[in-house]
């Protein structure tokens, strides 16, 4: 599973970071980015899915 954040859609709500700080972080402007490059370890997949489900801007996508 790979996770990406579309920075053009992200509005800095930071729900993804609040739900999965091992998967997401925020930059100095408050926009989310993914901490893990490449495939996520299986133990982080539930957090990534929670981030996707709770993003009000639909800025996060998952590729299986």
Secondary structure, DSSP 4 states (H G I P E B T S, - for coil): -EEEE-TTT--S--HHHHH-TTTEEE-TTS-EEESS-SSPPGGGHHHHHHHHHH-TT--EEEE-
